Amino acid sequence: MRDYEVTVVIQPQLDEAERNQAIERLSNLLVPGSKEDGALTANHWGVRQLAYPIRKFTEGYYVLYEAQIDPTRLRDIERSMQYNEDVLRYLVVRKEE
């Protein structure tokens, strides 16, 4: 298990319940069933202006996850985020030790 930072930009037009469901799905995708042991923390940055339009959106809801993830799962995680309609952009970065 390695430490990673995962930044996700979610569509801003989702209402609060839909946004919370999307964030919960992403949390379960990153670290399934391990939120209790501190392996995942989510920092909600809120709605921010995008540098350029993405799918005709000029704003996005940002969430920064800090997670311990098995490196063999990264490809599947990125593929799932790529095909998730609620996710505009994502970035996975390994934290230095």
Biopython code that builds the backbone (N, CA, C, O; Angstrom):
import numpy as np
from Bio.PDB.StructureBuilder import StructureBuilder

atoms = [
    (1, "MET", "N", (0.841, -1.177, 0.000)),
    (1, "MET", "CA", (0.000, 0.000, 0.000)),
    (1, "MET", "C", (0.890, 1.245, 0.000)),
    (1, "MET", "O", (1.873, 1.336, 0.736)),
    (2, "ARG", "N", (0.513, 2.183, -0.840)),
    (2, "ARG", "CA", (1.257, 3.435, -0.933)),
    (2, "ARG", "C", (0.292, 4.595, -0.722)),
    (2, "ARG", "O", (-0.918, 4.466, -0.908)),
    (3, "ASP", "N", (0.860, 5.729, -0.331)),
    (3, "ASP", "CA", (0.059, 6.929, -0.119)),
    (3, "ASP", "C", (-0.094, 7.694, -1.423)),
    (3, "ASP", "O", (0.881, 7.935, -2.135)),
    (4, "TYR", "N", (-1.334, 8.074, -1.726)),
    (4, "TYR", "CA", (-1.632, 8.821, -2.940)),
    (4, "TYR", "C", (-2.537, 10.000, -2.603)),
    (4, "TYR", "O", (-3.279, 9.974, -1.621)),
    (5, "GLU", "N", (-2.460, 11.023, -3.430)),
    (5, "GLU", "CA", (-3.422, 12.119, -3.426)),
    (5, "GLU", "C", (-4.211, 12.028, -4.719)),
    (5, "GLU", "O", (-3.636, 11.953, -5.805)),
    (6, "VAL", "N", (-5.529, 12.034, -4.596)),
    (6, "VAL", "CA", (-6.405, 11.941, -5.754)),
    (6, "VAL", "C", (-7.292, 13.184, -5.752)),
    (6, "VAL", "O", (-8.107, 13.372, -4.848)),
    (7, "THR", "N", (-7.132, 14.017, -6.753)),
    (7, "THR", "CA", (-7.960, 15.206, -6.902)),
    (7, "THR", "C", (-9.017, 14.917, -7.961)),
    (7, "THR", "O", (-8.706, 14.468, -9.064)),
    (8, "VAL", "N", (-10.270, 15.185, -7.604)),
    (8, "VAL", "CA", (-11.390, 14.895, -8.502)),
    (8, "VAL", "C", (-12.218, 16.162, -8.678)),
    (8, "VAL", "O", (-12.518, 16.855, -7.706)),
    (9, "VAL", "N", (-12.587, 16.464, -9.921)),
    (9, "VAL", "CA", (-13.482, 17.583, -10.228)),
    (9, "VAL", "C", (-14.806, 16.982, -10.671)),
    (9, "VAL", "O", (-14.878, 16.259, -11.666)),
    (10, "ILE", "N", (-15.854, 17.294, -9.914)),
    (10, "ILE", "CA", (-17.196, 16.748, -10.157)),
    (10, "ILE", "C", (-18.052, 17.837, -10.784)),
    (10, "ILE", "O", (-17.837, 19.026, -10.550)),
    (11, "GLN", "N", (-19.025, 17.418, -11.584)),
    (11, "GLN", "CA", (-19.929, 18.366, -12.241)),
    (11, "GLN", "C", (-20.601, 19.263, -11.201)),
    (11, "GLN", "O", (-21.075, 18.761, -10.181)),
    (12, "PRO", "N", (-20.654, 20.564, -11.430)),
    (12, "PRO", "CA", (-21.189, 21.487, -10.431)),
    (12, "PRO", "C", (-22.714, 21.533, -10.366)),
    (12, "PRO", "O", (-23.261, 22.003, -9.369)),
    (13, "GLN", "N", (-23.408, 21.067, -11.385)),
    (13, "GLN", "CA", (-24.855, 21.213, -11.410)),
    (13, "GLN", "C", (-25.578, 20.141, -10.594)),
    (13, "GLN", "O", (-26.798, 20.208, -10.451)),
    (14, "LEU", "N", (-24.865, 19.166, -10.061)),
    (14, "LEU", "CA", (-25.489, 18.130, -9.239)),
    (14, "LEU", "C", (-25.995, 18.747, -7.946)),
    (14, "LEU", "O", (-25.323, 19.586, -7.346)),
    (15, "ASP", "N", (-27.202, 18.323, -7.512)),
    (15, "ASP", "CA", (-27.668, 18.819, -6.223)),
    (15, "ASP", "C", (-26.876, 18.131, -5.110)),
    (15, "ASP", "O", (-26.097, 17.215, -5.374)),
    (16, "GLU", "N", (-27.075, 18.569, -3.882)),
    (16, "GLU", "CA", (-26.238, 18.099, -2.776)),
    (16, "GLU", "C", (-26.329, 16.597, -2.555)),
    (16, "GLU", "O", (-25.313, 15.958, -2.279)),
    (17, "ALA", "N", (-27.523, 16.016, -2.669)),
    (17, "ALA", "CA", (-27.688, 14.570, -2.464)),
    (17, "ALA", "C", (-26.953, 13.776, -3.550)),
    (17, "ALA", "O", (-26.261, 12.803, -3.251)),
    (18, "GLU", "N", (-27.106, 14.194, -4.809)),
    (18, "GLU", "CA", (-26.407, 13.505, -5.907)),
    (18, "GLU", "C", (-24.899, 13.641, -5.769)),
    (18, "GLU", "O", (-24.160, 12.687, -6.014)),
    (19, "ARG", "N", (-24.440, 14.835, -5.375)),
    (19, "ARG", "CA", (-23.011, 15.056, -5.203)),
    (19, "ARG", "C", (-22.453, 14.182, -4.073)),
    (19, "ARG", "O", (-21.375, 13.604, -4.210)),
    (20, "ASN", "N", (-23.178, 14.089, -2.974)),
    (20, "ASN", "CA", (-22.738, 13.241, -1.864)),
    (20, "ASN", "C", (-22.698, 11.773, -2.264)),
    (20, "ASN", "O", (-21.806, 11.043, -1.832)),
    (21, "GLN", "N", (-23.650, 11.329, -3.082)),
    (21, "GLN", "CA", (-23.634, 9.951, -3.574)),
    (21, "GLN", "C", (-22.423, 9.720, -4.482)),
    (21, "GLN", "O", (-21.782, 8.671, -4.405)),
    (22, "ALA", "N", (-22.112, 10.682, -5.330)),
    (22, "ALA", "CA", (-20.949, 10.548, -6.219)),
    (22, "ALA", "C", (-19.661, 10.500, -5.407)),
    (22, "ALA", "O", (-18.768, 9.708, -5.708)),
    (23, "ILE", "N", (-19.559, 11.336, -4.385)),
    (23, "ILE", "CA", (-18.367, 11.349, -3.531)),
    (23, "ILE", "C", (-18.249, 10.039, -2.768)),
    (23, "ILE", "O", (-17.146, 9.515, -2.613)),
    (24, "GLU", "N", (-19.356, 9.506, -2.294)),
    (24, "GLU", "CA", (-19.346, 8.224, -1.578)),
    (24, "GLU", "C", (-18.925, 7.084, -2.508)),
    (24, "GLU", "O", (-18.159, 6.207, -2.107)),
    (25, "ARG", "N", (-19.423, 7.092, -3.749)),
    (25, "ARG", "CA", (-19.012, 6.058, -4.714)),
    (25, "ARG", "C", (-17.518, 6.134, -4.996)),
    (25, "ARG", "O", (-16.848, 5.105, -5.081)),
    (26, "LEU", "N", (-16.996, 7.343, -5.142)),
    (26, "LEU", "CA", (-15.562, 7.505, -5.379)),
    (26, "LEU", "C", (-14.749, 7.051, -4.170)),
    (26, "LEU", "O", (-13.691, 6.441, -4.325)),
    (27, "SER", "N", (-15.239, 7.345, -2.975)),
    (27, "SER", "CA", (-14.548, 6.895, -1.761)),
    (27, "SER", "C", (-14.482, 5.381, -1.702)),
    (27, "SER", "O", (-13.440, 4.811, -1.380)),
    (28, "ASN", "N", (-15.600, 4.727, -2.015)),
    (28, "ASN", "CA", (-15.624, 3.262, -2.010)),
    (28, "ASN", "C", (-14.759, 2.683, -3.125)),
    (28, "ASN", "O", (-14.212, 1.590, -2.981)),
    (29, "LEU", "N", (-14.633, 3.397, -4.216)),
    (29, "LEU", "CA", (-13.784, 2.946, -5.315)),
    (29, "LEU", "C", (-12.308, 2.997, -4.922)),
    (29, "LEU", "O", (-11.545, 2.078, -5.221)),
    (30, "LEU", "N", (-11.916, 4.080, -4.250)),
    (30, "LEU", "CA", (-10.512, 4.250, -3.877)),
    (30, "LEU", "C", (-10.079, 3.254, -2.805)),
    (30, "LEU", "O", (-9.087, 2.544, -2.969)),
    (31, "VAL", "N", (-10.825, 3.207, -1.718)),
    (31, "VAL", "CA", (-10.479, 2.320, -0.605)),
    (31, "VAL", "C", (-11.756, 1.621, -0.160)),
    (31, "VAL", "O", (-12.462, 2.128, 0.711)),
    (32, "PRO", "N", (-12.066, 0.465, -0.742)),
    (32, "PRO", "CA", (-13.321, -0.199, -0.415)),
    (32, "PRO", "C", (-13.372, -0.677, 1.032)),
    (32, "PRO", "O", (-12.539, -1.475, 1.464)),
    (33, "GLY", "N", (-14.368, -0.174, 1.783)),
    (33, "GLY", "CA", (-14.642, -0.657, 3.132)),
    (33, "GLY", "C", (-13.599, -0.331, 4.176)),
    (33, "GLY", "O", (-13.642, -0.924, 5.254)),
    (34, "SER", "N", (-12.655, 0.578, 3.928)),
    (34, "SER", "CA", (-11.585, 0.840, 4.888)),
    (34, "SER", "C", (-11.579, 2.280, 5.396)),
    (34, "SER", "O", (-10.548, 2.756, 5.869)),
    (35, "LYS", "N", (-12.694, 2.974, 5.309)),
    (35, "LYS", "CA", (-12.708, 4.362, 5.740)),
    (35, "LYS", "C", (-12.543, 4.489, 7.254)),
    (35, "LYS", "O", (-12.082, 5.528, 7.727)),
    (36, "GLU", "N", (-12.901, 3.473, 8.019)),
    (36, "GLU", "CA", (-12.843, 3.555, 9.464)),
    (36, "GLU", "C", (-11.415, 3.562, 9.996)),
    (36, "GLU", "O", (-11.166, 4.159, 11.043)),
    (37, "ASP", "N", (-10.475, 2.925, 9.319)),
    (37, "ASP", "CA", (-9.113, 2.821, 9.842)),
    (37, "ASP", "C", (-8.209, 3.971, 9.417)),
    (37, "ASP", "O", (-6.996, 3.890, 9.608)),
    (38, "GLY", "N", (-8.757, 5.028, 8.854)),
    (38, "GLY", "CA", (-7.958, 6.194, 8.511)),
    (38, "GLY", "C", (-7.201, 6.079, 7.201)),
    (38, "GLY", "O", (-6.318, 6.895, 6.934)),
    (39, "ALA", "N", (-7.517, 5.098, 6.382)),
    (39, "ALA", "CA", (-6.815, 4.921, 5.117)),
    (39, "ALA", "C", (-7.284, 5.918, 4.062)),
    (39, "ALA", "O", (-6.674, 6.020, 2.998)),
    (40, "LEU", "N", (-8.366, 6.659, 4.345)),
    (40, "LEU", "CA", (-8.913, 7.599, 3.367)),
    (40, "LEU", "C", (-9.400, 8.845, 4.078)),
    (40, "LEU", "O", (-10.146, 8.759, 5.054)),
    (41, "THR", "N", (-8.978, 10.010, 3.591)),
    (41, "THR", "CA", (-9.524, 11.271, 4.067)),
    (41, "THR", "C", (-9.938, 12.080, 2.844)),
    (41, "THR", "O", (-9.268, 12.058, 1.811)),
    (42, "ALA", "N", (-11.047, 12.790, 2.978)),
    (42, "ALA", "CA", (-11.557, 13.609, 1.875)),
    (42, "ALA", "C", (-11.603, 15.063, 2.316)),
    (42, "ALA", "O", (-12.155, 15.380, 3.370)),
    (43, "ASN", "N", (-11.032, 15.934, 1.520)),
    (43, "ASN", "CA", (-11.028, 17.362, 1.787)),
    (43, "ASN", "C", (-11.857, 18.029, 0.686)),
    (43, "ASN", "O", (-11.449, 18.055, -0.475)),
    (44, "HIS", "N", (-13.014, 18.564, 1.052)),
    (44, "HIS", "CA", (-13.915, 19.195, 0.082)),
    (44, "HIS", "C", (-13.502, 20.644, -0.116)),
    (44, "HIS", "O", (-13.546, 21.441, 0.821)),
    (45, "TRP", "N", (-13.099, 20.983, -1.333)),
    (45, "TRP", "CA", (-12.710, 22.349, -1.659)),
    (45, "TRP", "C", (-13.907, 23.170, -2.127)),
    (45, "TRP", "O", (-13.860, 24.399, -2.097)),
    (46, "GLY", "N", (-14.959, 22.517, -2.552)),
    (46, "GLY", "CA", (-16.144, 23.222, -2.999)),
    (46, "GLY", "C", (-16.093, 23.580, -4.472)),
    (46, "GLY", "O", (-15.255, 23.078, -5.221)),
    (47, "VAL", "N", (-16.996, 24.452, -4.874)),
    (47, "VAL", "CA", (-17.101, 24.856, -6.281)),
    (47, "VAL", "C", (-16.047, 25.923, -6.560)),
    (47, "VAL", "O", (-15.928, 26.912, -5.838)),
    (48, "ARG", "N", (-15.290, 25.692, -7.628)),
    (48, "ARG", "CA", (-14.246, 26.626, -8.035)),
    (48, "ARG", "C", (-14.301, 26.821, -9.547)),
    (48, "ARG", "O", (-14.798, 25.975, -10.291)),
    (49, "GLN", "N", (-13.783, 27.946, -9.964)),
    (49, "GLN", "CA", (-13.717, 28.275, -11.382)),
    (49, "GLN", "C", (-12.670, 27.395, -12.064)),
    (49, "GLN", "O", (-11.574, 27.213, -11.534)),
    (50, "LEU", "N", (-12.998, 26.853, -13.232)),
    (50, "LEU", "CA", (-12.041, 26.067, -14.009)),
    (50, "LEU", "C", (-11.187, 27.000, -14.863)),
    (50, "LEU", "O", (-11.632, 28.084, -15.238)),
    (51, "ALA", "N", (-9.980, 26.585, -15.167)),
    (51, "ALA", "CA", (-9.088, 27.390, -15.995)),
    (51, "ALA", "C", (-9.581, 27.460, -17.440)),
    (51, "ALA", "O", (-9.336, 28.440, -18.144)),
    (52, "TYR", "N", (-10.273, 26.416, -17.869)),
    (52, "TYR", "CA", (-10.833, 26.373, -19.220)),
    (52, "TYR", "C", (-12.091, 25.505, -19.160)),
    (52, "TYR", "O", (-12.209, 24.650, -18.282)),
    (53, "PRO", "N", (-13.034, 25.717, -20.088)),
    (53, "PRO", "CA", (-14.272, 24.935, -20.059)),
    (53, "PRO", "C", (-14.017, 23.444, -20.307)),
    (53, "PRO", "O", (-13.227, 23.070, -21.173)),
    (54, "ILE", "N", (-14.696, 22.617, -19.537)),
    (54, "ILE", "CA", (-14.648, 21.169, -19.707)),
    (54, "ILE", "C", (-16.089, 20.714, -19.905)),
    (54, "ILE", "O", (-16.928, 20.891, -19.022)),
    (55, "ARG", "N", (-16.372, 20.131, -21.060)),
    (55, "ARG", "CA", (-17.735, 19.699, -21.401)),
    (55, "ARG", "C", (-18.747, 20.819, -21.163)),
    (55, "ARG", "O", (-19.835, 20.584, -20.638)),
    (56, "LYS", "N", (-18.378, 22.032, -21.551)),
    (56, "LYS", "CA", (-19.199, 23.239, -21.455)),
    (56, "LYS", "C", (-19.440, 23.712, -20.020)),
    (56, "LYS", "O", (-20.289, 24.574, -19.795)),
    (57, "PHE", "N", (-18.712, 23.166, -19.051)),
    (57, "PHE", "CA", (-18.785, 23.642, -17.676)),
    (57, "PHE", "C", (-17.631, 24.599, -17.434)),
    (57, "PHE", "O", (-16.505, 24.338, -17.859)),
    (58, "THR", "N", (-17.905, 25.714, -16.746)),
    (58, "THR", "CA", (-16.852, 26.657, -16.392)),
    (58, "THR", "C", (-16.495, 26.575, -14.912)),
    (58, "THR", "O", (-15.546, 27.223, -14.470)),
    (59, "GLU", "N", (-17.251, 25.780, -14.136)),
    (59, "GLU", "CA", (-16.982, 25.565, -12.726)),
    (59, "GLU", "C", (-17.001, 24.074, -12.443)),
    (59, "GLU", "O", (-17.550, 23.292, -13.219)),
    (60, "GLY", "N", (-16.394, 23.683, -11.322)),
    (60, "GLY", "CA", (-16.397, 22.290, -10.916)),
    (60, "GLY", "C", (-16.315, 22.186, -9.404)),
    (60, "GLY", "O", (-15.801, 23.088, -8.743)),
    (61, "TYR", "N", (-16.817, 21.092, -8.857)),
    (61, "TYR", "CA", (-16.747, 20.837, -7.419)),
    (61, "TYR", "C", (-15.514, 19.974, -7.164)),
    (61, "TYR", "O", (-15.433, 18.845, -7.648)),
    (62, "TYR", "N", (-14.561, 20.501, -6.411)),
    (62, "TYR", "CA", (-13.283, 19.834, -6.180)),
    (62, "TYR", "C", (-13.303, 19.044, -4.872)),
    (62, "TYR", "O", (-13.803, 19.516, -3.851)),
    (63, "VAL", "N", (-12.746, 17.829, -4.925)),
    (63, "VAL", "CA", (-12.539, 17.005, -3.736)),
    (63, "VAL", "C", (-11.121, 16.446, -3.808)),
    (63, "VAL", "O", (-10.716, 15.886, -4.826)),
    (64, "LEU", "N", (-10.373, 16.604, -2.719)),
    (64, "LEU", "CA", (-9.019, 16.059, -2.631)),
    (64, "LEU", "C", (-9.051, 14.889, -1.657)),
    (64, "LEU", "O", (-9.376, 15.054, -0.481)),
    (65, "TYR", "N", (-8.709, 13.705, -2.160)),
    (65, "TYR", "CA", (-8.632, 12.503, -1.334)),
    (65, "TYR", "C", (-7.175, 12.217, -1.014)),
    (65, "TYR", "O", (-6.305, 12.359, -1.873)),
    (66, "GLU", "N", (-6.910, 11.819, 0.212)),
    (66, "GLU", "CA", (-5.617, 11.271, 0.594)),
    (66, "GLU", "C", (-5.889, 9.842, 1.001)),
    (66, "GLU", "O", (-6.635, 9.590, 1.948)),
    (67, "ALA", "N", (-5.281, 8.893, 0.282)),
    (67, "ALA", "CA", (-5.627, 7.495, 0.467)),
    (67, "ALA", "C", (-4.406, 6.598, 0.390)),
    (67, "ALA", "O", (-3.405, 6.931, -0.244)),
    (68, "GLN", "N", (-4.513, 5.455, 1.048)),
    (68, "GLN", "CA", (-3.533, 4.387, 0.902)),
    (68, "GLN", "C", (-4.141, 3.385, -0.066)),
    (68, "GLN", "O", (-5.150, 2.743, 0.225)),
    (69, "ILE", "N", (-3.497, 3.266, -1.232)),
    (69, "ILE", "CA", (-4.052, 2.458, -2.316)),
    (69, "ILE", "C", (-3.018, 1.443, -2.759)),
    (69, "ILE", "O", (-1.823, 1.735, -2.805)),
    (70, "ASP", "N", (-3.485, 0.254, -3.081)),
    (70, "ASP", "CA", (-2.619, -0.771, -3.666)),
    (70, "ASP", "C", (-2.289, -0.349, -5.099)),
    (70, "ASP", "O", (-3.204, -0.136, -5.894)),
    (71, "PRO", "N", (-1.015, -0.224, -5.445)),
    (71, "PRO", "CA", (-0.640, 0.251, -6.792)),
    (71, "PRO", "C", (-1.178, -0.613, -7.935)),
    (71, "PRO", "O", (-1.333, -0.119, -9.051)),
    (72, "THR", "N", (-1.458, -1.866, -7.684)),
    (72, "THR", "CA", (-1.986, -2.720, -8.747)),
    (72, "THR", "C", (-3.421, -2.355, -9.105)),
    (72, "THR", "O", (-3.902, -2.739, -10.171)),
    (73, "ARG", "N", (-4.113, -1.621, -8.237)),
    (73, "ARG", "CA", (-5.505, -1.229, -8.488)),
    (73, "ARG", "C", (-5.636, 0.109, -9.213)),
    (73, "ARG", "O", (-6.738, 0.484, -9.614)),
    (74, "LEU", "N", (-4.535, 0.831, -9.387)),
    (74, "LEU", "CA", (-4.614, 2.180, -9.956)),
    (74, "LEU", "C", (-5.225, 2.205, -11.350)),
    (74, "LEU", "O", (-6.035, 3.081, -11.654)),
    (75, "ARG", "N", (-4.854, 1.269, -12.187)),
    (75, "ARG", "CA", (-5.384, 1.250, -13.557)),
    (75, "ARG", "C", (-6.912, 1.096, -13.549)),
    (75, "ARG", "O", (-7.608, 1.769, -14.309)),
    (76, "ASP", "N", (-7.430, 0.212, -12.693)),
    (76, "ASP", "CA", (-8.881, 0.021, -12.612)),
    (76, "ASP", "C", (-9.575, 1.255, -12.040)),
    (76, "ASP", "O", (-10.656, 1.634, -12.493)),
    (77, "ILE", "N", (-8.957, 1.871, -11.055)),
    (77, "ILE", "CA", (-9.531, 3.075, -10.453)),
    (77, "ILE", "C", (-9.607, 4.195, -11.486)),
    (77, "ILE", "O", (-10.642, 4.848, -11.620)),
    (78, "GLU", "N", (-8.524, 4.416, -12.211)),
    (78, "GLU", "CA", (-8.517, 5.474, -13.218)),
    (78, "GLU", "C", (-9.517, 5.198, -14.338)),
    (78, "GLU", "O", (-10.165, 6.118, -14.835)),
    (79, "ARG", "N", (-9.640, 3.941, -14.731)),
    (79, "ARG", "CA", (-10.601, 3.596, -15.778)),
    (79, "ARG", "C", (-12.029, 3.859, -15.301)),
    (79, "ARG", "O", (-12.856, 4.356, -16.065)),
    (80, "SER", "N", (-12.320, 3.530, -14.050)),
    (80, "SER", "CA", (-13.661, 3.770, -13.517)),
    (80, "SER", "C", (-13.973, 5.254, -13.442)),
    (80, "SER", "O", (-15.096, 5.663, -13.735)),
    (81, "MET", "N", (-12.998, 6.067, -13.055)),
    (81, "MET", "CA", (-13.229, 7.515, -12.996)),
    (81, "MET", "C", (-13.368, 8.104, -14.392)),
    (81, "MET", "O", (-14.124, 9.054, -14.593)),
    (82, "GLN", "N", (-12.646, 7.550, -15.353)),
    (82, "GLN", "CA", (-12.715, 8.048, -16.728)),
    (82, "GLN", "C", (-14.114, 7.862, -17.317)),
    (82, "GLN", "O", (-14.585, 8.713, -18.071)),
    (83, "TYR", "N", (-14.773, 6.767, -16.982)),
    (83, "TYR", "CA", (-16.094, 6.480, -17.535)),
    (83, "TYR", "C", (-17.238, 6.946, -16.649)),
    (83, "TYR", "O", (-18.402, 6.729, -16.988)),
    (84, "ASN", "N", (-16.937, 7.577, -15.530)),
    (84, "ASN", "CA", (-17.965, 8.110, -14.643)),
    (84, "ASN", "C", (-18.426, 9.460, -15.199)),
    (84, "ASN", "O", (-17.617, 10.373, -15.362)),
    (85, "GLU", "N", (-19.705, 9.583, -15.484)),
    (85, "GLU", "CA", (-20.247, 10.807, -16.086)),
    (85, "GLU", "C", (-20.170, 12.010, -15.142)),
    (85, "GLU", "O", (-20.104, 13.148, -15.607)),
    (86, "ASP", "N", (-20.177, 11.779, -13.827)),
    (86, "ASP", "CA", (-20.150, 12.874, -12.860)),
    (86, "ASP", "C", (-18.758, 13.493, -12.719)),
    (86, "ASP", "O", (-18.637, 14.633, -12.270)),
    (87, "VAL", "N", (-17.718, 12.767, -13.093)),
    (87, "VAL", "CA", (-16.339, 13.235, -12.937)),
    (87, "VAL", "C", (-15.908, 13.967, -14.207)),
    (87, "VAL", "O", (-15.910, 13.397, -15.298)),
    (88, "LEU", "N", (-15.536, 15.243, -14.045)),
    (88, "LEU", "CA", (-15.035, 16.012, -15.185)),
    (88, "LEU", "C", (-13.550, 15.744, -15.406)),
    (88, "LEU", "O", (-13.127, 15.506, -16.538)),
    (89, "ARG", "N", (-12.761, 15.780, -14.342)),
    (89, "ARG", "CA", (-11.322, 15.518, -14.402)),
    (89, "ARG", "C", (-10.882, 14.859, -13.106)),
    (89, "ARG", "O", (-11.550, 14.964, -12.077)),
    (90, "TYR", "N", (-9.743, 14.175, -13.176)),
    (90, "TYR", "CA", (-9.145, 13.583, -11.990)),
    (90, "TYR", "C", (-7.629, 13.569, -12.169)),
    (90, "TYR", "O", (-7.115, 13.615, -13.287)),
    (91, "LEU", "N", (-6.940, 13.505, -11.053)),
    (91, "LEU", "CA", (-5.485, 13.436, -11.073)),
    (91, "LEU", "C", (-5.043, 12.591, -9.893)),
    (91, "LEU", "O", (-5.404, 12.877, -8.751)),
    (92, "VAL", "N", (-4.262, 11.550, -10.161)),
    (92, "VAL", "CA", (-3.737, 10.674, -9.118)),
    (92, "VAL", "C", (-2.236, 10.911, -9.028)),
    (92, "VAL", "O", (-1.515, 10.770, -10.016)),
    (93, "VAL", "N", (-1.770, 11.273, -7.830)),
    (93, "VAL", "CA", (-0.368, 11.581, -7.604)),
    (93, "VAL", "C", (0.123, 10.786, -6.402)),
    (93, "VAL", "O", (-0.524, 10.765, -5.355)),
    (94, "ARG", "N", (1.270, 10.132, -6.557)),
    (94, "ARG", "CA", (1.872, 9.407, -5.440)),
    (94, "ARG", "C", (2.593, 10.391, -4.532)),
    (94, "ARG", "O", (3.384, 11.211, -4.996)),
    (95, "LYS", "N", (2.315, 10.305, -3.235)),
    (95, "LYS", "CA", (2.976, 11.172, -2.264)),
    (95, "LYS", "C", (4.388, 10.657, -2.001)),
    (95, "LYS", "O", (4.625, 9.450, -1.946)),
    (96, "GLU", "N", (5.302, 11.579, -1.841)),
    (96, "GLU", "CA", (6.684, 11.175, -1.564)),
    (96, "GLU", "C", (6.806, 10.729, -0.116)),
    (96, "GLU", "O", (6.105, 11.219, 0.769)),
    (97, "GLU", "N", (7.712, 9.788, 0.099)),
    (97, "GLU", "CA", (7.892, 9.237, 1.435)),
    (97, "GLU", "C", (8.925, 9.983, 2.218)),
    (97, "GLU", "O", (9.194, 9.638, 3.369)),
]
sb = StructureBuilder()
sb.init_structure("model")
sb.init_model(0)
sb.init_chain("A")
sb.init_seg("    ")
for serial, (resi, resn, name, xyz) in enumerate(atoms, 1):
    if name == "N":
        sb.init_residue(resn, " ", resi, " ")
    sb.init_atom(name, np.array(xyz, "f"), 0.0, 1.0, " ", f" {name:<3s}", serial, name[0])
structure = sb.get_structure()
